[in-house]
Amino acid sequence: MNLVITPEASRLLTEISRILAEKGIQSYLVGGFVRDMMLDRNTDDIDIAVKGSGPDIAAAVAEALGGRYVLLDSENGVGRVVLPDWVLDFATLQGDIPEDLARRDFTIDAMAIEMDKTTDMVIDAEEIIDPFHGREDLQRGIIKAVNDTAFTADAIRLLRGIRLAAELDFSIDSHTQELITADSHHIVTIAGERIREELLRLLSLPDAGDWIDYLDKTGLLTALIPELKQARGVEQPHIHVWDVFTHSLQTVKTVEFILRENELDFAGEEVREAVPWSEDLQLHFNRETGNGSNRKALLKLAALLHDIAKPQTREIDETGRARFLGHPQDGAEIAAVILERLRFSSREIKLVELLVKYHLRPTQMTHEDMPSQRAIYRYFKDTGETGIDILFLSLADHLATRGPGLDLDQWREHCRMVEYVLEKHAEEDSLSGPPKLIDGHDIINIFKLIPGPEVGNLLEAVREARVAGEINTREEALEFVKDTLDKESGNQLKEDTRGEA
């Protein structure tokens, strides 16, 4: 099986080979780029093992190519060159090339090609250095560890192997799975930044829910997020099919189902057709939220964590029913701690925090009819940029609560409510920045108030009343402020009188 290099990659590799040859540096193309060429997958990441200091050589190549140099790993001797369309990692060769490949993670990544053999667009398969039969495992679709110490040497490989299997639609070799299970506790030794990167890449895939199950099966899930342990076996009211832990895992899968990414074994197309969907919504959930994250991945993460505070808030009421009062607020705080530990950005943490905190809010906006304009306004005011995402988390939570026992009429009603709220939110004239009827100067000058929070609260009340259709003119707005102040004055008088009594 000969390898074909794209013209763009061939030109770049030829130039790099020339630079290294002029310096007398022995070098090899290794790892994922070789693997992806064999799989005919596009990639912009190139790994090169060099006989010499990886960081120093990377700095020299960056200067020669006009790229940006980054010291990636001083301990292991890795330097990075960032070009407009490529990322090049230069790693210090550990011994000779067979010894270096023996230290790598998986057989499909333990292949190499001498750099001077990459100057042609077609590389003869015989030129591939493959001591661990990576080509065979590629053809079989198998993720196999190079040796039994692969995961203790670098525990991020525990997650990386599972993420690779998910990305490539491969299976994990049975012995490798045994190693992952035995070594799963080592994941706690890995820096949060590295875990975050692998976790986000996994959550971005359409079948992440199934692989979250796999993480649990190997012990990795609760090693990564020990706060989830308490949820296992915690029973819920009768409308719930599963305990808190299983419900949380199922909610990741139901998110994927309603986002049109995956199928469910207990819900068919008639269930999904009821969910509002559009090209704009698809773009919304694919929108980037941070370095390597998007709304879709963070929604799945919030789905996994949305009930994380249920175990500690569980109480049994006088009827014998389990209740979890305050679990959204407490859960938001716990989720923030988890994401801080895994080095998520401030914005990512805030988004997940809001998703968890308000995941019950959509169903609390109304009990019978559709929500009022005022309720919708307050909802988006409180939830900010996560308002749309929370609506879909609410749907996923509903579906993962009822499971196979889903009442189709109740489900359609929930979906209609979400669609109605989305439609009202899209009406910019009524929900997004209605024309100002009065401003803070009006309130201060007309009602003789001192500048401060009270003025801001009155302006917000005017905006809310305007959105709700209760006032439409400047005169009505001023009358509204007057009535509000009179009411507050009357309430204060009652409080004063009560105090004197």
Secondary structure, 3 states (H helix, E strand, C coil): CCEECCHHHHHHHHHHHHHHHHCCCCEEEECHHHHHHHCCCCCCEEEEEECCCHHHHHHHHHHHHCCEEEEEECCCCEEEEECCCCEEEEEECCCCHHHHHHCCCEHHHCCEEEHHHCCCCEECHHHCECCCCHHHHHHHCEECECCCCHHHHCCHHHHHHHHHHHHHCCEECHHHHHHHHHHHHHHHHCCHHHHHHHHHHHHCCCCHHHHHHHHHHHCHHHHHCHHHHHHCCCCCCCCCCCCHHHHHHHHHHHHHHHCCCCCCCCCCHHHHHCCCCCHHHHHHHHCEEECCEEHHHHHHHHHHHCCCCHHHHCEECCCCCEECCCHHHHHHHHHHHHHHHCCCCHHHHHHHHHHHHCCCHHHHCCCCCCCCHHHHHHHHHHHHHHHHHHHHHHHHHHHHHHHHHCCHHHHHHHHHHHHHHHHHHHCHHHHCCCCCCCCHHHHHHHHCCCCCHHHHHHHHHHHHHHHCCCCCCHHHHHHHHHHHHHHHHHHHHHHHHHHHC
